[in-house]
Amino acid sequence: MKITAAEVNQLRKQTGAGMMDCKKALQEAEGNMEAAIEFLRKKGQKVAAKRSDRDAAEGVVIAKSTADGTRGAMIVLNCETDFVAKNADFTNVANAILDTAIEADAADLDALKGLKFPGSDLTIGDKITEEIGRIGEKLDLSAYEKLTAGRVVSYNHPGNKLASVVAFNQDAGDDVGRDVAMQVAAMAPVAVTPDAISADLIAKEKEIARELAIQEGKPEAMADKIAEGRINKWFKEAALLEQPFIKDNKKSIKQYLTDTQDGLTVTEFRRIALS
């Protein structure tokens, strides 16, 4: 009997099996969807539904910038095992998704999942479902970040478990941009400057510092003053521009940028690490 493309697509979305496998299953089941699912299950093809409760904690983080350096983006494509994460086919899919995101300047994660996967009639969301059926693991496109600025530099740490994207107010060259992007990746700042750190986070850190002072036997009357001093020290760890430069800890990142080019600064950054 004639099997329509819509029926094949419906079965593929339900099961995550490949399109040809779905077509064959429907033909064997004479168009009966439930029978086709049973056929696929007997062949070990019904993967997506079975894997929905599995933990996709492995994967890759990949960042890229546009050729003109004005935009950058970063994605996380998760899987279940490190074996799959290191597979070339898996990383190729992740790179194709990121390239699509950058080319289309996708607004957010949902918009990205709705874009067409390169060289396919499938959306990116559907492509991931298809890959679940092909690979046999739960996959998830879990994060997408983007930045636009006068200059955007991306950094990928070897192993594809850590990446960063940094926006500058002006172009200072690739070497400086990479230095700061590596700093963000390595030192995990909370914000660009101390005043950009949320009041709630500062209050939390201050309370922790106060409690530590009391536990150390300091008088309560002095605890607040001690906490203030520790918060100022914490700012040098939490705020990117205040951090000591990892290549020359006698300079802060702010000093490094100013010495490189007058007025140069970081406006935003994004960092993602797979734990």
C-alpha positions as CSV (number, residue, x, y, z in Angstrom):
1,M,0.0,0.0,0.0
2,K,1.1,3.6,-0.5
3,I,2.7,5.2,2.6
4,T,2.6,9.0,2.7
5,A,5.6,11.2,3.8
6,A,3.4,12.6,6.5
7,E,2.8,9.2,8.0
8,V,6.5,8.4,7.9
9,N,7.3,11.7,9.6
10,Q,4.7,11.1,12.3
11,L,6.2,7.7,13.1
12,R,9.7,9.1,13.1
13,K,8.8,11.8,15.6
14,Q,7.1,9.3,17.9
15,T,10.0,6.8,17.8
16,G,13.2,8.6,16.8
17,A,13.9,5.9,14.3
18,G,15.3,6.7,10.8
19,M,13.0,7.7,8.0
20,M,13.7,4.6,5.9
21,D,13.1,2.3,8.9
22,C,9.8,4.1,9.6
23,K,8.8,3.7,6.0
24,K,9.6,0.0,6.0
25,A,7.7,-0.5,9.3
26,L,4.6,1.2,8.0
27,Q,4.7,-0.9,4.9
28,E,5.1,-4.1,6.9
29,A,2.2,-2.9,9.2
30,E,0.1,-1.8,6.2
31,G,-0.2,1.7,7.5
32,N,-1.2,0.8,11.0
33,M,0.7,3.2,13.3
34,E,0.6,1.0,16.4
35,A,1.6,-2.1,14.5
36,A,4.5,-0.2,12.9
37,I,5.7,0.9,16.4
38,E,5.6,-2.7,17.5
39,F,7.6,-3.7,14.4
40,L,10.2,-1.1,15.2
41,R,10.4,-2.2,18.8
42,K,11.0,-5.8,17.8
43,K,13.9,-4.5,15.6
44,G,15.3,-2.4,18.5
45,Q,14.4,0.9,16.8
46,K,12.1,2.5,19.3
47,V,14.8,4.5,21.0
48,A,13.7,8.1,21.6
49,A,10.7,7.3,23.9
50,K,12.8,4.7,25.8
51,R,15.6,7.2,26.4
52,S,13.5,10.1,27.6
53,D,14.3,9.5,31.3
54,R,18.1,9.0,30.8
55,D,20.7,11.5,31.9
56,A,22.4,13.3,29.0
57,A,25.2,14.8,31.1
58,E,28.0,14.3,28.6
59,G,28.4,16.2,25.3
60,V,30.2,19.1,23.7
61,V,30.3,22.9,24.2
62,I,31.3,24.7,21.0
63,A,31.8,28.4,20.4
64,K,32.4,30.3,17.2
65,S,32.5,33.9,15.9
66,T,31.5,35.3,12.5
67,A,34.2,36.1,9.9
68,D,33.8,39.9,10.5
69,G,34.1,39.4,14.3
70,T,30.9,41.2,15.2
71,R,28.9,38.2,16.4
72,G,29.6,35.1,18.3
73,A,27.6,32.2,19.6
74,M,27.9,29.0,21.7
75,I,25.8,25.8,22.0
76,V,25.7,22.7,24.1
77,L,24.8,19.4,22.6
78,N,24.4,16.7,25.2
79,C,24.6,13.0,25.0
80,E,24.8,10.1,27.6
81,T,28.4,8.9,27.2
82,D,31.8,10.4,26.6
83,F,32.3,7.8,23.9
84,V,29.5,9.4,21.8
85,A,30.7,13.0,22.7
86,K,34.1,12.2,21.2
87,N,32.6,10.7,18.0
88,A,33.3,12.8,14.9
89,D,29.8,12.4,13.6
90,F,28.4,13.8,16.8
91,T,30.7,16.8,16.8
92,N,30.0,17.4,13.1
93,V,26.3,17.6,13.9
94,A,27.0,20.0,16.8
95,N,29.2,22.2,14.5
96,A,26.5,22.2,11.8
97,I,23.9,23.4,14.4
98,L,26.2,26.2,15.6
99,D,27.0,27.3,12.0
100,T,23.2,27.5,11.3
101,A,22.7,29.5,14.5
102,I,25.3,32.0,13.6
103,E,24.3,32.3,10.0
104,A,20.6,32.9,10.9
105,D,21.4,34.8,14.1
106,A,18.8,32.7,15.8
107,A,16.9,34.6,18.5
108,D,16.9,31.9,21.1
109,L,17.1,28.2,21.7
110,D,13.5,27.5,20.6
111,A,14.0,29.5,17.4
112,L,17.2,27.6,16.7
113,K,15.5,24.2,17.1
114,G,13.0,25.3,14.5
115,L,15.6,26.1,11.8
116,K,16.4,23.7,9.0
117,F,19.4,21.4,9.6
118,P,21.9,21.9,6.7
119,G,21.4,19.7,3.7
120,S,18.1,18.3,5.2
121,D,14.4,18.8,5.1
122,L,14.4,18.3,8.9
123,T,14.4,21.0,11.5
124,I,17.3,20.9,14.0
125,G,14.9,19.6,16.6
126,D,13.8,16.8,14.4
127,K,17.4,16.1,13.4
128,I,18.3,15.6,17.0
129,T,15.4,13.2,17.4
130,E,16.6,11.3,14.3
131,E,20.1,11.1,15.8
132,I,18.7,9.7,19.0
133,G,17.3,6.8,16.9
134,R,20.6,6.4,15.0
135,I,23.0,6.6,17.9
136,G,20.9,4.9,20.6
137,E,21.4,7.6,23.3
138,K,19.4,10.5,24.6
139,L,20.6,13.7,23.0
140,D,19.6,17.3,24.0
141,L,20.4,20.7,22.5
142,S,20.4,22.3,26.0
143,A,21.9,25.7,25.6
144,Y,22.5,28.5,23.1
145,E,24.1,31.8,23.8
146,K,25.0,34.7,21.5
147,L,26.7,38.1,21.6
148,T,26.9,41.0,19.2
149,A,29.4,43.8,19.6
150,G,32.2,45.8,18.0
151,R,34.4,42.7,18.4
152,V,33.4,39.2,19.6
153,V,36.0,36.6,20.2
154,S,35.3,32.9,21.0
155,Y,37.4,30.3,22.7
156,N,37.1,26.5,22.8
157,H,39.1,24.7,25.4
158,P,40.6,21.4,24.1
159,G,38.2,18.5,24.6
160,N,35.0,20.6,23.9
161,K,33.8,20.6,27.5
162,L,34.4,24.3,28.1
163,A,34.0,27.4,25.9
164,S,33.6,31.2,26.1
165,V,32.4,34.1,24.0
166,V,33.6,37.6,24.9
167,A,32.4,41.0,23.5
168,F,34.7,44.0,23.4
169,N,33.8,47.6,22.7
170,Q,36.4,47.8,20.0
171,D,38.8,45.6,18.1
172,A,42.2,45.0,19.7
173,G,43.3,42.0,17.6
174,D,43.0,38.3,17.8
175,D,45.7,37.7,20.4
176,V,44.3,40.0,23.0
177,G,40.8,38.7,22.4
178,R,41.9,35.2,22.8
179,D,43.8,36.0,26.0
180,V,40.7,37.4,27.6
181,A,38.4,34.7,26.3
182,M,40.9,32.1,27.8
183,Q,40.8,34.1,31.1
184,V,37.0,33.9,31.2
185,A,37.1,30.1,30.5
186,A,39.8,29.5,33.1
187,M,38.8,31.8,35.9
188,A,35.0,31.7,35.6
189,P,34.1,35.3,36.5
190,V,30.6,36.1,37.7
191,A,30.3,39.5,35.9
192,V,32.4,42.0,34.0
193,T,32.6,44.6,36.9
194,P,31.8,44.5,40.6
195,D,28.8,46.8,40.1
196,A,27.3,44.3,37.5
197,I,27.2,41.5,40.2
198,S,23.6,41.1,41.5
199,A,22.9,42.6,44.9
200,D,21.5,39.2,46.1
201,L,24.8,37.4,45.3
202,I,26.8,40.1,47.0
203,A,24.5,39.9,50.1
204,K,24.9,36.2,50.2
205,E,28.7,36.3,50.0
206,K,28.8,39.0,52.6
207,E,26.7,37.0,55.0
208,I,29.0,34.0,54.5
209,A,32.0,36.1,55.1
210,R,30.4,37.5,58.3
211,E,29.5,34.0,59.6
212,L,33.1,32.8,59.0
213,A,34.5,35.8,60.9
214,I,32.2,34.9,63.9
215,Q,33.2,31.3,63.7
216,E,36.8,32.3,63.7
217,G,36.2,34.0,67.1
218,K,36.0,37.6,65.9
219,P,33.7,39.9,67.9
220,E,30.3,40.4,66.3
221,A,31.0,44.2,66.3
222,M,33.9,43.6,64.0
223,A,32.3,40.9,61.8
224,D,30.6,43.4,59.4
225,K,33.9,45.3,58.8
226,I,35.8,42.0,58.3
227,A,33.0,40.9,55.9
228,E,33.4,44.1,53.9
229,G,37.1,43.5,53.5
230,R,36.6,40.0,52.3
231,I,33.9,41.1,49.8
232,N,36.4,43.5,48.3
233,K,38.9,40.7,48.0
234,W,36.1,38.5,46.5
235,F,35.4,41.1,43.8
236,K,38.9,40.6,42.5
237,E,37.9,36.9,41.9
238,A,34.3,37.4,40.7
239,A,34.6,40.5,38.4
240,L,36.5,39.8,35.2
241,L,38.1,43.3,34.9
242,E,39.4,43.0,38.5
243,Q,40.9,39.6,38.1
244,P,44.7,39.2,37.9
245,F,45.7,38.4,34.3
246,I,46.6,34.7,34.2
247,K,49.6,35.5,32.0
248,D,50.9,38.3,34.2
249,N,49.3,38.4,37.7
250,K,50.9,41.8,38.4
251,K,48.2,43.3,36.1
252,S,44.5,43.1,36.3
253,I,42.5,42.4,33.2
254,K,41.5,46.0,33.2
255,Q,45.1,47.1,33.2
256,Y,46.0,44.6,30.5
257,L,43.3,46.0,28.2
258,T,44.1,49.6,28.9
259,D,47.8,49.0,28.3
260,T,47.0,47.3,25.0
261,Q,44.7,50.0,23.7
262,D,43.3,53.1,25.2
263,G,39.6,52.7,26.1
264,L,39.5,49.0,25.4
265,T,37.2,47.0,27.6
266,V,34.9,44.0,27.8
267,T,31.2,44.7,27.5
268,E,29.8,41.2,28.0
269,F,30.8,37.5,28.1
270,R,29.3,34.1,28.2
271,R,30.9,30.9,29.6
272,I,29.6,27.3,29.6
273,A,31.3,24.3,31.1
274,L,30.2,20.7,31.2
275,S,30.8,19.4,34.7
